[in-house]
Amino acid sequence: MTVKGGYTSILHVALLASVAFISPATAQTVATASADADNGGQIADIVVTAQKREQRLSDVGISVSALSDQTMTRLGMTDSTSIIGAIPNMENSPTYGPGTNPNFSIRGVSQNDFNDGTESPVAAYVDEVYLVPTGASSFSLYDMQRVEVLRGPQGTLFGRNSTAGLIHFITAKPTDAFEGSIAGKLGSYRTREVTGVLNMPLGETLAVRLSGQYHYNTGWLDNRTGNRPDGGQSKTASVRAQLRYKPNDIITNNLKLSHDDARGVTYGNFHQATGQDPVTGDQFLIAPDQNFYGTGAGRDVFGYANEDKTDFGSVHRLRSANSTLVTNKLDIDLGRVVVTSVTGYNRYERNQNEDCDGLQAKICQTHYNPVSRQFSQELRAFANLGATRLTGGVYFLRHKIVQDTIAPLYVNTPTPIAILVQGEQVSKSYAVFGNAEFDLSPQLTFIVGARGSRDKKHNEQVLSYGLPCDAANPFPGYEGLSGTEVPVCGTLASNVFTDETAGGLTRISKDTWSAKAELDYRPTQGVLIYGSVSRGVKSPGFNNGVVAIGLPPSGYQFKSETLIAYETGVKSSLFDRRATFDLSGFYYDYNNFDTLSFEGIGSLITNTDARLYGMEAELTVKPVPELTLRVNGGYTHSKLFDVANAGQVVADRQMPLAPKWTTSALIRYDLPVMAGKYNLGLQASGRARGSFYSTPGNDTAGINPSFGIVDARVDLTEISDRYSVALSVRNLFDKKYISAIFLGTGIAGYRFGQYGQPRWVSLEFNYRFGR
């Protein structure tokens, strides 16, 4: 099948299927309401800010999924990464578990680099502030208004590095009412959680909203030997304070301060021996009876057997991952014109020890201690001129990250070494953007937008292989000390990338531009058919962290990737808004796509071309007011051209973290009980996805298998929503599945990875006051 044929067929199928499904006789006026209101048995429309202003989801010609606070609660979504359970064509495969760097993919597009100085093409925003370090986008979900997931490049309005799409977390804002809530949760593995919210008006112009959450659970992955804590232990604490100032109907200012802290023993690792085919370069799992290295049947290069359960011999602990976010949003509403200023500051720091082999033997250990600081400022204006609507503004971002990593290797061998990385990267971005909407007729709207950016980056780092001062006690104190404080006597090899050694190669200055053109057609009320073409850009960058010792200065930089994306879709409401159906199809043409590979112990980002196409669909039905049915699905087909695997064999591959299909579903029945004083909710939901490769080299040992899990929930709510109690079970059938795989080369002939959470029972209580 040719690329052109794939693109044409997928878009035609999406459009024809949608039009065939919809008849003008069944499309009715859309009711505007909150996301989860009953609304007389109709499905309430959701308000989103996908185009930097409030609009009904059904009026936005973008593939968007939106989750309300109530929906997230009912689905048991407790942290930012859990939203993937209800979003089509979305995945997360974190290397180090909760509280650390998420690895989101949207429509198969991701950046599977775990180094802290690399930005993802899936941009994460909190209240319109872009979070640069990926670790800062791992936090607890509580007191939220909604979460929006925008699929496809969003560079014109939202900005840099969103070629895959973006996730926008929107917190609940202060209101004029005195209200609040207190919620508690008890559950499996000694789960203890408490959440509190207090909203208070302070006179006629001020309102404050305070909220916070504490969560704790013990480990659920047994450490077999017992000399280290069990994996999966988690303790998080989060607080948020917001102050709204509204002196009149023109000015609204919202100041927010939040702090999130995560600690624990993260996920446990399994250890499995791998070999490599000398002809194809493919890395594969060694069979139990295969003596590949001459060290014994089914064993790795050091003679260690597979370990399916956690068996840590090194410190394995997230000492702290904390993020402090300060934002200020000022809106000046002048009637037809609204001027908005969004200011953000974020400080993120992670102090983490990893045992990256899952054995009592100390083969691979790491201590990460990066510190990230960023400041951003956006100033924009929106003008509603009737048939024409204009948005324009300017944007500035400054980000600095300091990396400090020490990784002792092969400590249980005669030749221990330690990888030490000390680096600093400073980035600045300047941008100007504009977007215009023109109503060509009551049914037809043309939208065009563009963004011009200048990115400047400066990166310096020193990587070295250090030798121990005492072979009997190599690299003491590495678990808690900076890499510069650990005793090292001699250097085996080094790679120095500084202004003195690399000259101008330590600096990048690049002008880029993004653009979009879209046509929206509304043949009848409740139906939107749209088509768009977009040019997305991801800024250039530097390979950082653990790179190959032999990497020349010219190999540190990787290029800016560009994307031409075509999309068409239909959004519809049916049967007097008792059903909604959204369908979209897309085709992406990538130039210089960022691709991560490994050279020995070091990682390396290079650029290659790529193509992908696919579709996603979301259907919600309320055949009767008490019954809600939701189902969604996504399909993606991807191709990376001319990618070398670990054996340096070049071939076309699939994108990593790109399952060909995803699906999730929910059925919920709400039944009035106790003379109508309470509502009994019965709910079942589930998620499944196909397998995917963990590496661009598509190694057999890097395949993350397909899986599916089912959840269940029963809740009882007082009719005024003042009291509620719920019993929920996640992973009802206790399905054992792999959540992440890390496959490197030259480390010891093995892979390690994590399993997803087992069956988890929770009892929840909630009390609301002041309504």
Buried (B, 14 or more C-beta within 10 A) or exposed (E): EEEEEBBEBBBEEBBEBBBEBBEEEBBBEBBEBBBBBEBEBBBBBBBBBBBBBEBBBBBBBBBBBBBBBBBBBBBBBBBBBBBBBBBBBBBBBBBBBBBBBBBBBBBBBBBBBBBBBBBBBBBBBBBBBBBBBBBBBBBBBBBBBBBBBBBBBBBBBBBBBBBBBBBBBBBBBBEEEEBBBBBBBEBBBEBBBBBBBBBBBEEEEBBBBBBBBBBBBBBBBBBBEEEBBBBBBBBBBBBBBBBBBBEEEEEBBBBBBBBBBBBBBBBBBBBBBBBBBEEBBBBBBBEEEBEBBEBBEBBBBBEBBBBEBBBBBBBBBBBBBBBBBBBBBBBBBEEEEBBBBBBBBBBBBBBBBBBBBBBBBBBBBBBBBBBBBBBBBBBBBBBBEEEEBBBBBEBEBBBBBBBBBBBBBBBBEEEBBBBBBBBBBBBBBBBEBBBBBBBEEEEEBEBBBBBBBBBBBBBBBBBBBBBBBEEEEBBEEBBEBBBEEBBBEEEEEEBEBBEEEBEEBBBBEBEBBBBBBBBBBBBBEBBBBBBBBBBBBBBBBBBBBBBBBEBEBEBBBBBBBBBBBBBBBBBBBBBBBBBBBBBBBBBBBBBBBBBBBBBBBBBBBBBBBBBBBBBBBBBBBBEEEBBBBBBBBBBBBBBBBEBBBBBEBEBEBBBBBBBBBBBBBBBBBBEEEEEEEBBBBBBBBBBBBBEBBBBBBBBBBBBBEBBEBBBBBEBBBBBEEBBBBBBBBBBBEEBEBBBBBBBBBEBBBBBBBBBBBBBBBBEBBBBBEEE
